[in-house]
């Protein structure tokens, strides 16, 4: 999914509001190095427990915005 900065921020804000209503938090990677494995990735976190999406092998690297959108729309 190729988005310009404005589109990405708009989608991020919409996802944050949707997830907050459901009791979750959208977290982003704080890495500034574009070569880092988790640069620009996201996680959905339950406010009472721990990371819920993505989970399993490779979850420490997060998911891209497209994968987060698919998960929220399921």
N, C-alpha and C positions, 0 to 999 in steps of 0.2 A: 504494500500500500504506500504509494508515494504522495505525500501531502506537503503543502507549503506550511510555513510556521504558523500562520494565522488559523488555518484549517485544523492543524494538530492541536493547538491550544483550545479551540472551540470544542473539539471532540473530547479532549481531556476533561474540560470543565463539565461537560454534559455527563460523562462517565462518572466523574467524582460525585456529582449530585445524585445520580441514579443509585450508585453504590452506597452512599451515605444514608439514603432512605431505606436501604435494605440492611443496614447495620455493618457495612464493610468500609474499608479505606483503600483508595488507590494510591499506591506508593510508587515512586520512580527511583531509578538508579541515580546516585549522586556522583557517579564517575564523570570526570571531565575529559578523560582520555578516549578518543574515538576508537582506539585499538583494543580497549578493554572488552572482555567478553560480555559483560553486563551493561555496557554503555547504551543509554537510550531505552532500556527495558523497564517493564512495569511488573508489579505484583499486586494481587488483591489480598488484603489482610482482614481477617475477622477481628472486630474490635475487642473480643473477649479471649481469643486464643492466639493462633499464630497464622502464618502464611497459608492460604488455602488454594490459591491458583497462581502460578502453576505449581504442581506437586510432582514428586517422583524424580527419576534421574534427570539431571540438567536443570532442575528447578532453581538452583542457586543463581542461574543466569537470567531468570525472569522470562517474560514473554513480550513480544512486540505489541504495538497498539492494535493491530488487526486481530491478533489472537485474543486479546482482552475483550474487544468488541464482540467477537464470536461467543466467548464464554458468557458474557453478560446477557446476550440475546438468546441464549439457550433456554 
